[in-house]
Amino acid sequence: MTEGTVPDIVISRLPWYLQTLNTMAKEGLHTVSSNMLAERLGTTAAQIRKDLSFFGGFGKQGMGYSIYYLIEQLQKILNLDRIWQVVVVGAGDLGRALTHYQGFAARGIEIVLLFDVDPKVIGSQVGSVVVQHIDLLEEEVQSMGIKIAILTVPAEAAQLTADRLVQADVEAILNYAPVTLIVPEDVRVQHIDPVLNLQHLMYYLGDD
């Protein structure tokens, strides 16, 4: 499957499939049907079969999928069969919490660099990572060949920081700053704004 031929919405669902399959494996299950997987995920069996068909056939008619084989294949598709080093820019409450988060390691993610501009936090340690001054960002990121960044800086600093990350050869940015970033086409950005997500949910609450 060549890059760009799989819709991004399909790629976005694969981690959910993988997470559910890992849960099933921990429960001692060895095979799963598309119907059973759909029930767990709140989707349809047809949707799951269609999504997986982009990458070939993983199951046999009437026999379902081997959970462990499907986990292995999804990990390869998502490039999770290696350790990805990540840089966090912004050592405030959110940046520190993400750097502390223990769940990353089990999923092939290792936060190895943390930057900030505040002299009060420069040199402090967050988990196993020492906060460095952002002046060292390009040098450190390039020397380690890091391709993924998490951005937790204020909105007014986000675009400039993203520009610096791009110059440092970062290819993917998870952006928590409440601003839309402008980056080259070959750089992927995922925006996460809890306020916008909450406002989305509020629409469905209606009047009490």
C-alpha positions as CSV (number, residue, x, y, z in Angstrom):
1,M,0.0,0.0,0.0
2,T,1.6,3.3,-1.1
3,E,1.6,6.4,1.0
4,G,-1.4,8.6,0.4
5,T,-3.7,5.9,-1.0
6,V,-5.3,5.1,2.4
7,P,-7.7,7.8,3.7
8,D,-6.5,9.5,6.8
9,I,-9.8,8.7,8.6
10,V,-9.0,5.0,8.1
11,I,-5.5,5.5,9.6
12,S,-7.1,7.4,12.6
13,R,-9.2,4.3,13.4
14,L,-6.4,1.8,13.4
15,P,-5.0,2.7,16.9
16,W,-8.5,2.1,18.3
17,Y,-8.6,-1.3,16.7
18,L,-5.1,-2.1,18.1
19,Q,-6.0,-0.9,21.6
20,T,-9.1,-3.1,21.7
21,L,-7.3,-6.1,20.3
22,N,-4.6,-5.8,23.0
23,T,-7.3,-5.7,25.6
24,M,-8.9,-8.9,24.1
25,A,-5.5,-10.6,24.1
26,K,-5.1,-9.7,27.9
27,E,-8.5,-11.3,28.4
28,G,-7.2,-14.6,27.0
29,L,-9.0,-14.4,23.6
30,H,-7.2,-15.8,20.5
31,T,-9.6,-15.1,17.7
32,V,-12.1,-12.3,17.0
33,S,-14.8,-11.8,14.4
34,S,-15.4,-8.4,12.9
35,N,-18.8,-8.4,14.6
36,M,-17.3,-8.9,18.0
37,L,-14.7,-6.2,17.4
38,A,-17.4,-3.9,16.1
39,E,-19.4,-4.4,19.3
40,R,-16.4,-3.4,21.4
41,L,-15.7,-0.3,19.3
42,G,-19.3,0.9,18.8
43,T,-19.0,0.7,15.0
44,T,-20.0,-1.8,12.3
45,A,-18.4,-5.0,11.1
46,A,-18.6,-3.7,7.6
47,Q,-16.6,-0.7,8.5
48,I,-13.9,-2.7,10.1
49,R,-13.6,-5.1,7.2
50,K,-13.5,-2.2,4.8
51,D,-10.7,-0.5,6.8
52,L,-8.6,-3.6,7.0
53,S,-9.1,-4.4,3.3
54,F,-6.9,-1.4,2.5
55,F,-3.9,-3.4,3.8
56,G,-4.8,-6.9,2.6
57,G,-6.7,-9.9,4.0
58,F,-6.1,-10.7,7.6
59,G,-8.9,-13.2,8.3
60,K,-10.7,-16.1,6.7
61,Q,-14.4,-16.2,5.9
62,G,-16.3,-17.7,8.9
63,M,-13.2,-18.0,11.0
64,G,-12.5,-14.4,12.0
65,Y,-9.1,-12.9,12.8
66,S,-6.2,-14.2,14.8
67,I,-5.9,-11.6,17.5
68,Y,-2.1,-11.9,17.9
69,Y,-1.5,-11.9,14.1
70,L,-3.7,-8.8,13.6
71,I,-1.9,-7.0,16.5
72,E,1.4,-7.7,14.8
73,Q,0.2,-6.5,11.4
74,L,-1.4,-3.3,12.8
75,Q,1.8,-2.5,14.7
76,K,3.8,-2.8,11.4
77,I,1.3,-0.7,9.5
78,L,1.4,2.0,12.2
79,N,5.2,1.8,12.4
80,L,5.0,0.7,16.0
81,D,7.5,-2.1,15.6
82,R,10.3,0.2,16.9
83,I,10.9,2.8,19.6
84,W,10.0,6.4,18.6
85,Q,11.9,9.2,20.5
86,V,9.9,12.3,21.1
87,V,10.7,15.9,22.1
88,V,8.3,18.0,24.2
89,V,8.5,21.8,24.0
90,G,6.9,23.5,26.9
91,A,7.7,22.4,30.5
92,G,4.5,23.8,32.1
93,D,1.9,21.6,33.8
94,L,0.8,19.8,30.7
95,G,4.3,19.3,29.3
96,R,5.6,17.9,32.6
97,A,2.6,15.6,32.9
98,L,3.1,14.2,29.4
99,T,6.8,13.7,30.1
100,H,6.0,11.9,33.4
101,Y,3.3,9.7,31.7
102,Q,4.3,6.0,32.1
103,G,1.9,4.7,29.5
104,F,4.1,5.9,26.6
105,A,6.9,3.5,27.1
106,A,4.7,0.4,26.8
107,R,3.6,1.7,23.4
108,G,6.9,2.4,21.8
109,I,7.1,6.1,22.7
110,E,10.1,7.5,24.6
111,I,10.2,11.2,25.5
112,V,13.9,12.1,25.6
113,L,14.0,15.9,25.3
114,L,12.1,18.7,27.1
115,F,12.6,22.4,26.4
116,D,11.4,25.6,27.9
117,V,12.3,29.3,28.2
118,D,11.6,29.8,31.9
119,P,14.9,30.1,33.9
120,K,13.1,28.8,36.9
121,V,12.6,25.3,35.3
122,I,15.8,25.1,33.2
123,G,17.9,22.3,34.7
124,S,15.1,20.7,36.7
125,Q,14.4,17.1,36.1
126,V,11.1,15.6,35.0
127,G,11.2,11.9,35.3
128,S,14.5,10.9,33.6
129,V,14.5,14.1,31.4
130,V,16.3,17.3,32.3
131,V,14.6,20.6,31.1
132,Q,16.9,22.4,28.6
133,H,16.7,25.9,27.3
134,I,14.9,26.2,24.0
135,D,18.0,27.8,22.5
136,L,19.4,24.3,22.2
137,L,16.3,22.9,20.4
138,E,17.6,22.6,16.9
139,E,21.0,21.3,17.9
140,E,19.7,18.6,20.2
141,V,16.8,17.5,18.1
142,Q,18.9,17.1,14.9
143,S,21.7,15.4,16.7
144,M,19.3,12.7,18.0
145,G,17.4,12.5,14.7
146,I,14.0,13.0,16.5
147,K,11.1,13.2,14.1
148,I,8.1,13.7,16.5
149,A,7.4,16.6,18.7
150,I,4.7,17.5,21.3
151,L,4.0,21.2,21.5
152,T,2.6,22.5,24.8
153,V,3.6,26.2,24.5
154,P,1.3,29.3,24.7
155,A,-0.6,30.1,21.6
156,E,1.5,33.2,20.8
157,A,4.7,31.1,20.8
158,A,3.3,28.1,18.9
159,Q,3.9,29.0,15.3
160,L,7.5,30.2,15.8
161,T,8.2,27.0,17.8
162,A,6.7,24.9,15.1
163,D,8.9,26.7,12.5
164,R,12.0,25.8,14.5
165,L,10.9,22.2,14.8
166,V,10.5,22.0,11.1
167,Q,13.9,23.5,10.6
168,A,15.2,20.8,13.0
169,D,13.8,18.1,10.6
170,V,10.8,17.2,12.8
171,E,8.1,15.5,10.6
172,A,5.2,15.2,13.0
173,I,3.8,17.5,15.6
174,L,1.2,16.9,18.2
175,N,-0.1,20.4,19.0
176,Y,-1.8,21.3,22.3
177,A,-1.6,25.0,21.7
178,P,-4.9,26.6,20.9
179,V,-3.9,27.8,17.4
180,T,-3.8,26.3,13.9
181,L,-0.2,25.7,12.8
182,I,1.0,26.5,9.3
183,V,3.6,23.9,8.2
184,P,5.0,22.4,5.0
185,E,2.9,19.7,3.3
186,D,5.3,16.9,4.3
187,V,4.9,17.7,8.0
188,R,2.0,16.1,9.8
189,V,0.2,18.0,12.5
190,Q,-2.4,16.7,14.9
191,H,-4.2,19.4,16.9
192,I,-5.6,18.7,20.4
193,D,-7.7,21.4,22.0
194,P,-9.6,20.2,25.1
195,V,-11.7,23.4,25.1
196,L,-12.9,22.8,21.5
197,N,-13.6,19.2,22.3
198,L,-15.7,20.2,25.3
199,Q,-17.6,22.8,23.3
200,H,-18.3,20.0,20.8
201,L,-19.7,17.8,23.6
202,M,-21.7,20.7,25.0
203,Y,-23.8,20.9,21.8
204,Y,-25.3,17.5,22.7
205,L,-26.2,18.3,26.3
206,G,-29.3,20.4,25.3
207,D,-31.4,22.3,27.8
208,D,-32.2,20.7,31.2
